Structure formats: structure tokens, C-alpha cells
Amino acid sequence: MSEPLYVPVLPVRQHARMAYERLRPDIRAAVAPLWNLPPSPGVTPAALERAHWQRELGRVRGAHRRHPGWLDAPFAEAAQIPALAEILAECSALNHLLSPVTGPDRSEAQQTAAMETARLCGCGLGVRVPMPGEWDGATAEAVAGLLARIDQEVPVDLLLDLGSVPPGRPDAGKEALRALDALVALADAWRTVAVLGGAVPHVTDDMLPLGELHEEPRADWEMWHEIRVGGRERLSQLRYGDYGVQPPAALATEPGGGGPPWGVLRYTTDRSFVLCKVLNGGPDRTASIRAAARRIRDLPEFRGAAASAGETWLRDCADGPVTDSKGSGSHTEWLRAGNVQHITYVVRSLSGT
């Protein structure tokens, strides 16, 4: 696996896969996504072959003809593990670019299946270590025990997953450094070491008024800079990751089931996430969406339509006629455009371009 600059944590869903496909070649080459299968509660092992995410999984696999990533099933039920292991092993075996993932909190059966896939496919193994709060030293012991069972010929990747990093978690950087100090020392040569955490926050009914721009600070970005100035020589090759334009909890939601009568346009700047709530139905829907796109386009921080396909979509939406809904998008399109813009901006920021 070539060293990525950025590890976005993405769901195996249409909007995320389309965003990855529409990245510019130089941006995609710097990105190694951590793909997550959605939950399939109560689905029998035999029925997993017909699960709603199977078609999208095939498309994700097809999108990784040249660039690496990881593939995880974090919501697997115990009875589903053998069947899911076969499905993920097939994905890894077909192109050797999607590495399986395990972690110290997974069952022994899941760990063994992921290790065997990594050994047979020669694609490496991701070790995803959750840290939703303060660092617990016992986790290092669990990771050490896991590493002791992995074939020494299998490359291993450390994926320290902080989940949500809101402004109300000011010690996240210090805790991440404590965790990294303990975990990096456990292996002589981690292939990749990445810290994952933070995302565009979950939007609720009362969080922001319809049609008005709202800014949320990028606490995860502040945390990243705090880690980078920590002066740890062993962390010179540390990689940044986040959850993109959806909160971590969105990975666990099932498709469908309806939603609020509004949607959100999103834009990432250097220090904040800019959000604008729009109508998702009714006679004023198109006008609401185009007005929101214009407000974002007119921001001083807007980088122009040529910056990415996300900015291009915002420009085109803003300039469209309010009498024609074509080009005003849907939840899928808004998430796709937001992810393209966010991923592109993060890569540019990390590379200094």
C-alpha cells in the first residue's frame, strides 16, 4: 500500500462511492478510504448474499482498481461473521487493494477470519482501535495480544479511531498522543498509522434556522495540529483521517425509513464547517436550495467552481433557474457534492497545495 495522505471513513453507500469516483486523479491517489458495511440486523447468513448493500459493495470494489483502502464490517452480528468474512475475502482477493479490518474489541472469530484473509490475499490488515473517550491502557494489552496472533509476514496498519471530536472534547489531542505513544511501540513496522476522528456535526431540527448559514468549528482539525506539534519522532509519518460530511453515528443507520422535510448543504473551510438547511419538498423547495447554494458560493472562503466537482455543483445549482428543479439535487447529491469538496480540500490542506 502506498502511503496515503488522508483516510476518510466512509459508508458503503451510493453517495460516498460516487464521491470517491469523482475525485480528481491526483486527489484520489492521496486517499485511502476506510469503507464500512452498513448494519444488517437480523439478516440470516444465507441472505447476506442478497443484502441491500451488495450491489454498492461491488461498485466500491470496482472503483479500487488502482488505489488501496480498507473494508470493514463493524456492525456484524455473531452469526453473520463467517458469511461476511467470505464476502470481504472475495473483495480482497479480486484486487488485493482492499485490506480487511479487525480490532481488539472484535470477537475471536472475526479476528481470525480477518487475519486469514490478510494472509491468503497478501493485502495487509487494518487494526482499528476505538477510543471514544479517554485512553485506557488496557487497550494496549489487547492490541498486543492481537498482534501476537498475526502472521509476521502480514503488513499491519494502525487505525486509531476517536469517533466524534466535538468542541466539547478539548483533551482529544492529548488523549490521542497518549494512545499513539502506547500503540505505535507495539509493532516494529506499522505500514500505516492514522488517527481518525471528527466530522461535520449531526444537524437537528433546532440547530439552525432554515436558509441561514451556520458555522461549526472544526475541532478535529485543531486536534490534528495539536498532535502534529507534539514532537513525537515516531509519529513523523502519522496520517490524518475523519468521517467526512456525516457524523460517525451515520455509519450505523440503515437506508430508507424516511427523514425530516429538510436537507443540508455543506461546505468545509479552514476552520469551520458551513451548513445551510434547505427545504426538501413543497413549492418553495427549488428556490430554497438555490438560495442556499448562492450563499455558500458567495462566501469569501469559496474556492471557485474549478476547485472540485463539489464546488462546480454548488456554482451550477446557484445559477440555475428557480422555475426548474433540475440540478437542485437530493440528499444523495448533497452528500456526494459535500464529500467531494471536503475530501479535496483536506488533501490540498495536508499537501500544502
Buried (B, 14 or more C-beta within 10 A) or exposed (E): BEEBBBBBBBBBBBBBBBBBBBBBEEBBBBBBBBBBBBBBEEBEBEEBEEBEBEEBBEBBBEBBEEBBBBBBBBBBBEEBBBBBBBBBBEBBBBBBBBBBBBBBBBEEEBBBBBBBBBBEBEBBBBBBBBBEEEBBEEBBEBBBEBBEEBEEEBBBBBBBBBBBBBEEBEEBBBBBBBBBBBBBEBBEEBBBBBBBBBBBBBBEEEEBEEBEBBBBEBBBBBBBEBBBEBEBEEBEEBBBBBBBBBBBEBBEBEEEEEEEEBBBBBBBBEEBBBBBBBBBEEEBBBBBBBBBBBBBBEEEEBBEBEBBBBBBBBBBBBEBEBEEBEBBBEEEBBBBBBBBBBBBBBBBBBEEE
